[in-house]
Amino acid sequence: MAVSRNSSLWLGSVRRTGMLSLTLLAFFLSPLLAQDPAPALDLSGETVVVYNPDFAQSRELAEYYAQKRGIAADHLIGLECPMTDSMTRQQYNELLRKPLFEAFVRRGWWRLGQQELKDPATGKSMPAMTVAESAVRVVVLMRGVPFQIQRDAQNPKNTQEDEASVDSELALLGLPRQPIAGALRNPYFKQDMRFQMFQGTPGLLLVGRLDGPDADTVKRMIDDALTAEQQGLRGRAVIDLAQKTGAYQEGEDWLNRSAILFRQKGIPVYVDKAEAVLPDHWPLPDTAFYFGWYTTNASGAIASPSFKFQTGAIACHLHSFSGAALRAPDRHWVGPLLRQGAAAALGNVFEPYLSLTVHFDVLNQRLLEGYTLAEAAWNATPVLSWMNVVCGDPLYRPYARGAGSSMGDGRDRDYALYQGTSTRHPGEDSRELKQALTTLAETRSKPHLLELTALLSASEGKNTEAIDLLEHALSLYVIASDKARAHLYQARLYLDENRPAEAKATLQKMLDDSNQKDVPASQAARLIHSQIP
């Protein structure tokens, strides 16, 4: 059913003036530009880069990263490691843990002390070596350093597994030795402060990994992080729910809270409420954040050849083995996410427990507050000596200059306008925000803003409202891919409203259009059309 562009209360006619005056533009953006991110604490001087001299291009990548980040040459350490993805516990101790610990002490980066530690088996206290003062807080593991520590104990009891990610184990390098079996509490979890301000555990390290399917991908990750810091990370957040309940409800809650957080911060959110992953070729332009679950291997829209992440994007698909083959471009999730253009991807190298993985809502809150990738990731992870891995520049601060610190051009400008307008209209009642966005869209002839407003309505469960806004956008869109996307989004909303006939008619209208029928999204349209009775 066609919907009049005047059918919604805020879709009335607005006199076009061609271009907002600078005064009006400043009115929309002034609160946004005034936002103050977390203090700009530079961690580059406290960062050590570890590479494997036997692995092709590992040293070259380490030097490239150090040059880009201004890390001193004497903060690069080459350690000969196995050329494989995994290593034994003995290899980890002899080739990584011991030489790194000794290097930190020998170079004066750590001053050691002693503390009393209680033996959990006997209850007795004993002296233990620990780091009293530290001049190093971040470790970057370069492509070529193994990322898995293999299991020693066979058939361990639940929660007593001794396999781990190299990264999570190294985070504990400067802390007193603890039992290897099972996870250990992360003292930085949910601490409301930047890591340099966290003085309770000086030997604790933030560990990130610049790794992926190939060396070119790693270089691109480094460059993209710097570009996003300088120009601002703009785009949409995509939340792909799986409608899980019971023991899995916690993961759904993280995703839903993340969607609310993005909305509050003025970042448009596309929320998919279907149980399956987003279908192949589903259009997701300008994706700056992606969070979803729960399939073994990358599939659906995110894995489609036509999909590419926004520069600087951060992505995570929660699955037990999402990071188990992070150097493979087509296995599990971390590698494919990086192949598709993400600057950072988080995962698990072995099977964890849900509650011990990264908490999406905490991660996104910290990122939006101006924390670095490594700070946000480990602040959102409750345990160490476990399965987690953070692939991406650990010093990357996507909101280093504050959200919306510059306008950008083209569609980037639309996201800045959306965010600035959202900042002027905070609160749970979004009617005034939608009115302002629609006025702005009509005044500046920006149908893309109408689409972003439709995403807001849809995320609130106001599907009819969203359909009307998309119809309004369709009346102004001229590019075939934009029209196809709006039709697809409308069809999905009709299905959510149990209006299959209107969904099918909308898809048929798209497929009958000679311009729209050949865009990549048409493949998703044909599939959905065929599945509607």
N, C-alpha and C positions, 0 to 999 in steps of 0.2 A: 504494500500500500504506500503510495507516495505521500510524503508529509510536507505540508506547507512550511516555508521558511519562517513564517510568522506564528507557527503553532505553539511554540513555547513562550512562556511569559516574557523572557528576556531576549527574544529573537525579533524584537520590533525593528522597524526601519531606522537606520541611523544615517544622518547626512554625511556623505563622504567628503573629506577635505583633502584627500590625496596623501597627506603626510602629517603626522603629529608634529606639533611645534616642539622645539627643544625644551620649552618650559613644561609641556605636558609629558614629554618623555622623561624628563628628570623627576616629575611627580611620581610616575610609575616606578622608577628605579631607585630613588634616593634611599629608602630604607635598606634595600638589598645591597647597594654599594657600600653602605656604612657598616655592614656586619663585620665583626671582628673575630677571626678564627682563633684557634688555640695559639699560644705564644710560639713564635718562630724559632724553635730550638734546633740548631744545626747539629746533626749527628754525624756528619761526614768525617770529622776529626776523630771520632770514637768508633770508626768502622774498620773492620779487617776483612779482606777478601781472600778466600781460600780457593785454590785451583789445583787441578791434577796435571802435572807437567807431561804425563804419558798420554793424555787424552787430547785428540786433535782439536786445536783452536781454544782449549781451555785457558791457557795463559794469555793468548791474544784477547779473548773476551774479558778476562780479568783486567788487563791493562786498558782496554777500551772503556770499561765501566769506571775504573779509577780516574781516568782522564776526564770523563764526562762529569763526575761527581766531585772532583778536586780532592781525591783521597791520596795521601802520600804514598810514594813508591814503596817505602819500608813497611807499609801496612798490607802488602800483598805477600801471601805465604803459599809456596808450592809444596804439596805433599803427595807423594806417590801412592796411589790407591788402585784397587782393582778397576778394570775397565768396564765392569758390569754394573747393572743397576743396584745390585745388592752386595752386601759384605757380611761376614760372620761377626759375631760379637767379639771374638779374639782379634780379628782384623781391625774392627772399629777401635778397640782399645789401643792396639799397638801402632796403627797407622794414622789415626786421627786424634783421639782423645788425649793420649799421652804427649805426643809432639806439640799439639796446640797448647796444652796446659803449660808445658815447659817453655814454649816460645813466649807466651804471655808474661810469665814470670821473669824470664831472662831479659826481655826487652823493657822491663820496668812498667808494663801496663797494669800488672796486678801486684798488690802488696798482700802477702798472706798473713793470716792470723789463725787462732784456734777458738773453738767453741765446744761446749758440752753437747753431746748428742745422745739421745736415749735409744738403746737397742730395742726395737719392737719385739724381738723374740724373748729377751731376758728381762727387759724393763730397767736394766742398769744403764747408767750414764758413762760415757767414755769421751775422751778428747778427740776432736775431728778437725782436720785442716780445712780452712775456708778462706775465701777472699774477703779481706777487710776493706780494701780500697781498689777501685777499678778506673782505668782510663779508657777502657774499651767496653762498649755496650752493645754493638751490633756486629754480627758475623754474616757475611754474604758467601754462600756456597755457589761456586761457578759450575756451569755445565761440565761434567766429567767426574765430579765427586759423587760417589754412590749415594742413593737416597733411602735405601732400605737396610735395616739390620735384621738378619735372619733369626728365626726362633731357635733357641738352644733346647729348652725343655720341651719334651714331647707330651702331648695330651695334658696341658696345664688346666688347672681349675679356672672357671670363669673369673675374670678380673685379675688373674695372675699370669697372663700372657707376657712373655719377655721380648717378643719382637717389637720393633719400633721404627720410626723414621729417624734417619741420621740427624735431621734438623732438630726435632723435638728433644733428642738425647743431648745434643750439643748445647741446647739452651741451659742445661744444668751443669755445664763444664766447671764453673767456678763455685758450685755449691758442694757441701759435704757429700761423700758417696752415700747413696741410699740403696735399698734393695732394688734389684733390676726388675724383678717380676712386678707386673701391674703398673698402673699410672700413679704419678705423684702430683699432689696439689700444686697448681700454678699460683704463686703468691701475687702475680700481677693481674690475675683475673678480676675484671670489673673494678679495678682501681681507677678512681676518677681523677687521673692526672697523667700528664705526659711522662714518658719513661725516664727522662733525665731528672724529673722531680721525684721519682720513686726511689728512695734511698734505703728502703728496708732490707733489700737483698742485693748488695753490690756485685756479687758474682753471677747474677742472673744475666743471660744474654738474649737479645732478640735475634733470631736466626731466620734469614730469608734465602731464597734460592733463585738464581738466574739460570734457568734451565728450560728445556723444551725440545720440540722435535728436531731442531737443527740450529746451527750457529747464527744463521740469518734471522731466525725468529727471536733469538735472545737479543741480538743487536736492536731489532725493531722494538722489543719490549722496553729496552733501556731508553731509546729515543722517544718512544710514545709517552713514557712516564714524564720525561722532561718537557715535552711539548704540551701535555695536558696541564702540568704545573704552571707553565708560562701563559697559556692561552685560556685556561679554565676547562674543566670537564663539564660538558653540556650534553644533554640528550635525555632519553627516557630510561626508566627502570622497568625491567620485565620480571614479574613474579609468576612462576609457573607452579601452581598448587597441584597436589596429587590427591586431595580429599581423603587423607589418611586419618584414622582415629585410633583410639585405644592407646597402646604403648607408643605409637608414632605421632600422637597429637602434638607433642612438644615441637616437632619439626614444623608442622603446619602453623603453630603459634608464632614461631620465629619469622616465618614468611609473611604472615598476616600483619605482625607488628612492624616488619620492615616496610610493607606497603603503606601503612599509616604514617610511618616516619618520613618516607619520601614525600608523601602528600603534604605533610606539615612543612617540609623544607622547600616546597615549590618545585619539586621534580615530578613531571608527569609519570604516571605509572600505568603500565598495561598489566592487568591481572587476569591470568587464565585460570578459570575455575573448574575446568574439566579434569577428570582423573588421569587421562593420558597426557603425555608430553605434547607440546604445541605441534601441530601437524607439519609435514614437509612443506616447504615453500611458503609458510605463513609469514606475511610481511611484518618485520620488526625493525623499522628504520631507526638509526641513531641510538642504538642500544648502548647505554653507558654503564648500566648495571644489569646483571642477570643472576637470578637466584631461583633454583628449582630442584626437583627431585622426582622420581627415584628409579632410574633405569641403569642397567649395567654399562652400556656403551652409548656414546653420543648419537642421538637420533633426533628426528623431527626438524623443526624450523631452525634451531641453532646449528644443526649440522648440514643444512642445505647449502649447495654450492652458491646460491644467490645471496646468502647471508654474510655480513661482515660487521664486526663490532665497531663502535665509535672509537676514535683514537683515545687511548688511556682507559679503556673500559676494564671493569673488575667483574669477574664472573665466578660462580661456584654452582656446581650441580652436586647435591649431597647424595653420595652413595658410598657403600663400604669400601670399594676399591677404586674410587674416582681418580686417585693419583698413583695407582699401582704400576702404570706404564707411561709415565709423564713425558717420556721422549718419543713415544709412538704417536703419529698424527691421527691415527684412526682407531685407537683402543681406549676404552674407558672414557674419561671426560677431560682431565687437565690438558693433555696434549692436544686434542681436538679444539678445545676452547682457545688455546693459544694460537693454533693454526688458523682459526677464524678471526684472529686479530685482537684478542684480548691482551691487555698489558699485564694483567695479573689473574691468576686462577688458583683457588685453594682446593685441597683435596686430602684424601687419606691413602696412605701407601699400603696399609693392611686393614683388616676389618676392625673398626672401633665399636664403641657403644654410642648410641645416638646422643645421649646427654653429654658425652665427652668430646664431641666434635665442636667445631667453631659455631658459636651462637650468632646466627645471621643478624639478629636485631641489634646486638651489642656492637658487632663489627661495623654495621652501617651507621650507627649513631656516632661511633668514634671517627669514622672517615669523614662524616659531615661536620664534625667538630674541629677538623683540621689536623687529626693525628696522621702519622705516617702509616703506610700499609702494614709494616711489621708491628708497630704499636697497636694498631686497631685489631689485627688478626690475633695476636697473642693476648691482648686484653680481653678478647672474646672467647678464648679457649681455656676451659677450666683446669686442664691437666697438662703435664709434661711427661717426658719419657714415654711417649705414646705414638700415635699414628699420623699426626697432622703434618702437612707441608704447605708452605706459602711460596708459590712460584710468582716471582715478580720482584722489581726493585724494592727492597725493604725500606728505602728512604723516600719512596714516592709518596708525596702528599697531594692528592687530587684537589684538595681545597686549601692549598697552602696560602693563597691570596684571598681566601674567603669565597663563598659561593656567589657566583654572578659578578665577579670583580671586573669583568670587561664584557662588552656587548657582543663582539664577534659579528659575522656577516651571515646573510642568508638564513638558513634554518637555525643556525646557532643563535642568531638574534631573536628568533621566535622563542627559544627556550629561555633566554635572558629576560624577555618581556613577560613571559609566563611566570617566571620565578619572582620577578620584581612585583608584579601585580598580586601574586599570592602572598607576598610578604606584607603588602598593604592591607590584606583582608584575612587575617589569621582567625582561628577559631573553628569550631565544628560546623557552624552554619555557613555553607558555601554559596548561598544564593547571591550575595553581593559580589563575591569573587567571580562567579559565572557571568553575572551581568556586566561587570567591568571587562572581563576577557572578551565577551561577545562584542561589546562596544569597540574595544580596541581592534578586534579582528575585522570588523566592518569598516571602521575608520581608515585602517591601513590596508584594507583588502588582503587579509591574511587568513585564508581558509585553514591553514595548518594550525593556527591558534584555536579555531573552532574544533578541530579534531582532538587537540590536546585537552580542551574543555570537556569533550565527550568522554575521554578516558577518565577524567575526574568523576563525572556522573556515573559511569559504569562501575568504577571502583567502589562507589558508595551504594551500589545496588539499584541505582535509578536508571534502569535500562531504557525505558521509553524516552526519558529525557535525553539519554545519550544517542538514541536513534534519531531524534529530531535534530540534534546538533550535527550529526554526521550528514543528514540530509541537507542541512544548511551549508556545510562544507562542500558537499557535492555540487551545489548550485554555483560555486565559485571556483572549484578546482578545474584546471585545464590539462594537467599532465596525466597521462593514462595510468601510470603506476599509482598516483595519488588517488584517482577515482577507484581503481580496483581495490586498493586497501580499504577505503571507506566503505565500499560495498561489502567486502568480506567481514569487516567489523560489524556492520549492520546485520548481516546474516547470522553471525554468531549470537548477537544480542537477541534477535528474533527467536532463535532456538532456545536461548536461556529463558525467554518469556513464554515458551511452549506455543510458538506461533510458526509452525513448520511451513505452512503454505506461503507466508510472507517471506520467510528465509529463502525458500526455493525460488520464488519470483525475483528476489533481489539478486541471487546468484545468476539466474537465467539472464537478467538484464545485463549483468556484467559480461557474461559469456557471449551474448549477442552483439556486443559492441566490438566493431572490427579493430579498434585500437587497444581495448583492454584484454581481449581474448588471448593475446600472445605474450603478455607480461608474465614473469615467473609466478606471481600470485594466482594466476589462472589455474595452475595445476592443483593448488589447494582448493580452489573453488569447484573444480570438476569433481574432485574426490568427495567433498562435502555434499555437493548437489546429488551425487549418485547414492549417497547414504540416506537421503531424506525420502521417506515413503511418498 
